[in-house]
Amino acid sequence: MGVFVFLPLVLPLTAWPVARLAEQRLHPRTATVLLTATACALAVCSTLCLGLVVIVGTAQIPGNPLPDGWSDDEVREAVPCDEVAGRAAIPLLLAILASCTRTLWGHARTRRRAQRALAGLSSPTVVLPDRAPYAWALPARRGRPGRVVVSRGMLAALNGGERRALFAHERAHLAGHHHRYLLAVRLAARANPFLRPLNTAVAYTVERWADEAAAQTVGSRRITARAIGKAALITTGAPSATLAGFAAAGPVPRRVAALLAPPPAPRRWPPALTAVGLSAWTAAVGTTVSALSSANSAITLFLLLRTATPF
């Protein structure tokens, strides 16, 4: 395999074009699912290859518990500069594991604290007597239903129609299980920094997904856009990056502009015989090839190690 064994670590760079096209041209629901699946596939392949490089690179160290066959020349030739690459990959893999563990722990801790704070309240919509303006969705957990958490400070800044848009937006987050997409793509970005643009794109597309659902429920795209714009000027955001909030500073101008434009086409993919469609299909094919190449490198190295393992 030679240097091709390292390709899964850098191939996520080829997913950047499809991320840009998906968030701009596809329906937000389709873009969210596509980008999350792509990010997870590339992250798993790159992490697996990194782990296998660690094994191959450290198999010849005296006293290691690995099978002797893994230090054979045939196996070591699969990884260029196996000793240096293997030992350099150890801190990288440990950093990935620590970062992903910290992200999972922070997400779980935030949800536990929020659930405990709302334990005495049974309503699916909780209005807290807080002057700080915020609104976010708390997903269901262990039989406890999902909640929409809103402060009085947020409600005071909105009128009747805008409040309906706010609640419809947060309920769309709960119905679409958007926290799962946010957490999955955030973990993927922790596993491979080259996937951070996909994390940013999904953070935008889940909000756009909820925006469109809210506009459809309220029956007015302009009212929904105005509610988002007002909330963005005063909101303090969600307690965690893996929980969906009503307004975040970054993508708000684009979200408002999208709501003031005609609704996105319901088709799952743009027509191939257009400039946008051709670009989208080209980027999608490139991303698919990248994912397959990553999987091929990982599987080939795994089979090579399995062949060298004595029975």
C-alpha positions as CSV (number, residue, x, y, z in Angstrom):
1,M,0.0,0.0,0.0
2,G,2.9,2.4,0.7
3,V,1.9,6.0,1.3
4,F,-1.7,5.2,0.3
5,V,-2.2,3.9,3.9
6,F,-2.1,7.5,5.1
7,L,-4.8,8.6,2.6
8,P,-7.8,8.1,5.0
9,L,-6.2,10.8,7.2
10,V,-6.3,13.5,4.5
11,L,-9.1,12.4,2.2
12,P,-11.8,14.2,4.3
13,L,-10.4,17.4,2.6
14,T,-12.3,16.2,-0.5
15,A,-15.6,16.5,1.4
16,W,-15.4,20.3,1.7
17,P,-16.9,21.0,-1.8
18,V,-19.9,18.8,-1.1
19,A,-20.4,20.5,2.3
20,R,-20.5,23.9,0.7
21,L,-22.8,22.9,-2.1
22,A,-25.1,20.9,0.2
23,E,-25.7,23.7,2.7
24,Q,-26.4,26.2,-0.1
25,R,-28.3,24.1,-2.7
26,L,-30.0,21.1,-1.1
27,H,-33.0,21.0,1.2
28,P,-31.8,21.4,4.8
29,R,-33.1,18.0,5.8
30,T,-31.3,16.3,2.9
31,A,-28.1,18.2,3.5
32,T,-28.1,17.4,7.2
33,V,-28.4,13.7,6.6
34,L,-25.9,13.6,3.8
35,L,-23.2,15.6,5.5
36,T,-23.6,13.8,8.8
37,A,-23.3,10.4,7.2
38,T,-20.3,11.5,5.1
39,A,-18.5,13.0,8.2
40,C,-19.1,9.8,10.3
41,A,-17.9,7.5,7.5
42,L,-14.7,9.4,6.9
43,A,-14.0,9.8,10.7
44,V,-14.4,6.1,11.4
45,C,-12.1,5.2,8.5
46,S,-9.4,7.7,9.4
47,T,-9.5,6.7,13.1
48,L,-9.3,3.0,12.3
49,C,-6.3,3.5,10.0
50,L,-4.6,5.6,12.6
51,G,-5.1,2.8,15.1
52,L,-3.7,0.2,12.7
53,V,-0.7,2.4,12.0
54,V,0.0,2.5,15.7
55,I,-0.2,-1.3,15.9
56,V,2.1,-1.8,12.9
57,G,4.6,0.9,14.0
58,T,4.9,-0.4,17.6
59,A,4.8,-4.2,17.0
60,Q,8.5,-4.5,16.8
61,I,9.1,-2.8,20.2
62,P,10.6,-5.4,22.6
63,G,8.3,-6.5,25.3
64,N,5.1,-5.5,23.5
65,P,2.1,-8.0,23.8
66,L,1.3,-8.0,20.1
67,P,1.8,-11.2,18.0
68,D,5.3,-11.6,16.6
69,G,4.0,-11.9,13.1
70,W,2.9,-8.3,13.1
71,S,6.6,-7.2,13.1
72,D,7.4,-9.2,10.0
73,D,9.0,-7.2,7.1
74,E,5.9,-7.9,4.9
75,V,3.7,-6.1,7.4
76,R,6.1,-3.3,8.1
77,E,6.5,-2.6,4.4
78,A,2.8,-1.7,4.3
79,V,3.5,1.5,6.3
80,P,6.3,3.8,5.2
81,C,8.6,4.8,8.0
82,D,6.7,2.5,10.3
83,E,8.6,3.1,13.4
84,V,8.4,6.9,13.2
85,A,4.8,6.9,11.9
86,G,3.6,4.4,14.5
87,R,5.1,6.2,17.5
88,A,3.9,9.6,16.2
89,A,0.4,8.2,15.8
90,I,0.2,7.1,19.5
91,P,-0.3,10.7,20.9
92,L,-2.6,11.5,18.0
93,L,-4.8,8.6,18.7
94,L,-4.8,9.3,22.4
95,A,-5.7,12.9,21.8
96,I,-8.6,11.8,19.6
97,L,-10.0,9.4,22.2
98,A,-9.6,12.0,24.9
99,S,-11.3,14.7,22.9
100,C,-14.2,12.5,21.9
101,T,-14.6,11.3,25.5
102,R,-14.7,14.8,26.7
103,T,-17.3,15.8,24.1
104,L,-19.5,12.9,25.1
105,W,-19.1,13.5,28.8
106,G,-19.9,17.2,28.4
107,H,-23.0,16.5,26.3
108,A,-24.3,13.9,28.9
109,R,-23.5,16.1,31.8
110,T,-25.3,19.1,30.3
111,R,-28.4,17.0,29.7
112,R,-28.3,15.5,33.2
113,R,-28.1,18.9,34.8
114,A,-30.9,20.2,32.6
115,Q,-33.1,17.2,33.4
116,R,-32.5,17.6,37.1
117,A,-33.3,21.3,37.0
118,L,-36.6,20.5,35.3
119,A,-37.5,17.4,37.3
120,G,-40.4,18.9,39.1
121,L,-42.0,20.3,35.9
122,S,-44.2,18.0,33.7
123,S,-45.1,20.4,30.9
124,P,-43.4,19.8,27.5
125,T,-42.9,23.5,27.3
126,V,-41.0,25.1,30.2
127,V,-40.9,28.9,30.7
128,L,-38.3,29.8,33.3
129,P,-38.5,33.1,35.2
130,D,-35.1,34.3,33.9
131,R,-34.4,37.7,32.4
132,A,-31.6,36.3,30.3
133,P,-33.0,35.6,26.8
134,Y,-32.6,32.0,25.6
135,A,-34.5,29.2,24.0
136,W,-33.3,25.7,23.3
137,A,-34.6,22.1,23.0
138,L,-33.8,19.5,25.6
139,P,-34.1,16.0,24.1
140,A,-35.9,13.1,25.7
141,R,-33.8,10.9,28.0
142,R,-34.6,7.6,29.8
143,G,-38.4,7.8,29.4
144,R,-38.4,11.5,30.1
145,P,-40.0,13.5,27.2
146,G,-38.3,16.2,25.3
147,R,-38.7,19.7,26.5
148,V,-38.7,23.2,25.0
149,V,-37.0,25.5,27.4
150,V,-37.7,29.2,27.1
151,S,-36.9,32.2,29.4
152,R,-39.3,35.0,30.1
153,G,-36.6,37.4,28.8
154,M,-36.9,35.7,25.4
155,L,-40.7,35.8,25.3
156,A,-40.7,39.5,26.4
157,A,-38.7,40.4,23.3
158,L,-41.1,38.7,20.8
159,N,-44.7,39.3,19.8
160,G,-47.4,36.6,19.4
161,G,-46.6,35.4,15.9
162,E,-42.9,35.4,16.7
163,R,-43.4,33.4,19.8
164,R,-45.3,30.8,17.8
165,A,-42.4,30.6,15.4
166,L,-40.0,30.1,18.3
167,F,-41.9,27.2,19.8
168,A,-42.4,25.6,16.4
169,H,-38.7,25.9,15.7
170,E,-37.7,24.2,19.0
171,R,-40.4,21.5,18.5
172,A,-38.9,20.8,15.1
173,H,-35.5,20.2,16.7
174,L,-37.1,17.7,19.0
175,A,-39.1,15.9,16.3
176,G,-36.1,15.7,14.0
177,H,-33.7,14.5,16.7
178,H,-31.3,17.2,15.6
179,H,-29.1,16.8,18.7
180,R,-28.0,13.4,17.3
181,Y,-26.8,14.9,14.1
182,L,-25.0,17.7,16.0
183,L,-23.3,15.3,18.4
184,A,-22.3,12.8,15.6
185,V,-20.7,15.4,13.4
186,R,-19.0,17.1,16.3
187,L,-17.4,13.8,17.3
188,A,-16.4,13.3,13.7
189,A,-14.7,16.7,13.7
190,R,-12.9,15.7,16.9
191,A,-11.7,12.5,15.3
192,N,-10.3,14.4,12.2
193,P,-9.8,18.2,12.2
194,F,-10.3,18.2,8.4
195,L,-14.0,17.5,9.0
196,R,-14.6,20.7,10.9
197,P,-16.2,22.4,7.9
198,L,-18.8,19.6,7.8
199,N,-19.4,20.3,11.5
200,T,-20.0,23.9,10.8
201,A,-22.2,23.1,7.8
202,V,-24.4,20.7,9.8
203,A,-24.8,23.2,12.6
204,Y,-26.2,25.5,10.0
205,T,-28.4,23.0,8.1
206,V,-30.2,21.7,11.3
207,E,-31.2,25.3,12.1
208,R,-32.4,25.8,8.5
209,W,-34.3,22.6,8.8
210,A,-36.1,23.8,11.9
211,D,-36.6,27.3,10.3
212,E,-38.4,25.8,7.4
213,A,-40.6,23.6,9.7
214,A,-41.4,26.7,11.8
215,A,-42.3,28.8,8.8
216,Q,-44.6,26.1,7.5
217,T,-46.3,25.7,10.9
218,V,-46.7,29.5,11.4
219,G,-47.7,30.1,7.8
220,S,-45.4,33.0,7.3
221,R,-41.7,33.0,6.4
222,R,-41.4,36.7,7.1
223,I,-42.6,36.3,10.7
224,T,-40.2,33.4,11.3
225,A,-37.3,35.4,9.8
226,R,-38.2,38.4,12.1
227,A,-38.3,36.2,15.2
228,I,-34.9,34.7,14.4
229,G,-33.4,38.1,13.7
230,K,-34.7,39.5,17.0
231,A,-33.6,36.5,19.0
232,A,-30.1,36.7,17.5
233,L,-29.6,40.2,18.8
234,I,-30.2,39.2,22.4
235,T,-29.9,35.5,22.8
236,T,-27.3,33.8,25.0
237,G,-27.6,30.5,23.0
238,A,-27.8,26.9,24.0
239,P,-25.9,25.4,27.0
240,S,-24.0,23.0,24.8
241,A,-22.9,22.9,21.1
242,T,-24.6,19.6,20.8
243,L,-28.0,20.9,21.8
244,A,-30.0,23.0,19.3
245,G,-30.9,26.5,20.2
246,F,-33.1,29.1,18.6
247,A,-30.5,31.6,17.3
248,A,-26.7,31.5,17.1
249,A,-24.6,34.5,16.0
250,G,-22.8,32.9,13.0
251,P,-25.4,31.7,10.4
252,V,-28.3,34.0,11.4
253,P,-28.0,36.5,8.5
254,R,-27.9,33.6,6.0
255,R,-30.9,32.0,7.7
256,V,-32.9,35.2,7.6
257,A,-32.0,35.7,3.9
258,A,-33.1,32.1,3.2
259,L,-36.4,32.6,4.9
260,L,-37.0,35.8,2.9
261,A,-36.4,33.9,-0.3
262,P,-38.8,31.3,-1.8
263,P,-38.8,28.0,0.1
264,P,-36.3,25.4,-1.0
265,A,-37.3,22.8,-3.6
266,P,-38.5,19.5,-2.0
267,R,-36.4,17.4,-4.4
268,R,-33.7,15.4,-2.8
269,W,-30.9,16.4,-5.3
270,P,-30.6,19.1,-8.0
271,P,-31.1,17.9,-11.6
272,A,-27.8,16.6,-13.1
273,L,-28.2,18.6,-16.4
274,T,-27.7,21.9,-14.6
275,A,-24.5,23.6,-13.5
276,V,-25.4,23.3,-9.9
277,G,-26.4,19.6,-10.4
278,L,-23.2,18.8,-12.2
279,S,-21.1,20.4,-9.5
280,A,-23.1,18.6,-6.8
281,W,-22.8,15.2,-8.5
282,T,-19.1,15.7,-9.1
283,A,-18.5,16.6,-5.4
284,A,-20.7,13.7,-4.2
285,V,-18.8,11.2,-6.4
286,G,-15.5,12.6,-5.1
287,T,-16.6,12.2,-1.5
288,T,-17.9,8.7,-2.2
289,V,-14.6,7.7,-3.7
290,S,-12.8,9.2,-0.7
291,A,-14.9,7.2,1.7
292,L,-14.4,4.0,-0.3
293,S,-10.6,4.6,-0.5
294,S,-10.5,5.1,3.3
295,A,-12.4,1.9,3.9
296,N,-10.2,0.0,1.4
297,S,-7.0,1.1,3.1
298,A,-8.3,0.2,6.5
299,I,-9.6,-3.2,5.4
300,T,-6.5,-4.1,3.5
301,L,-4.2,-3.3,6.4
302,F,-6.5,-5.2,8.8
303,L,-6.4,-8.3,6.5
304,L,-2.7,-8.0,6.3
305,L,-2.4,-8.1,10.0
306,R,-4.8,-11.0,10.3
307,T,-2.8,-13.0,7.8
308,A,0.4,-12.4,9.8
309,T,-1.3,-13.5,13.0
310,P,-0.3,-17.0,14.1
311,F,-3.1,-19.4,15.0
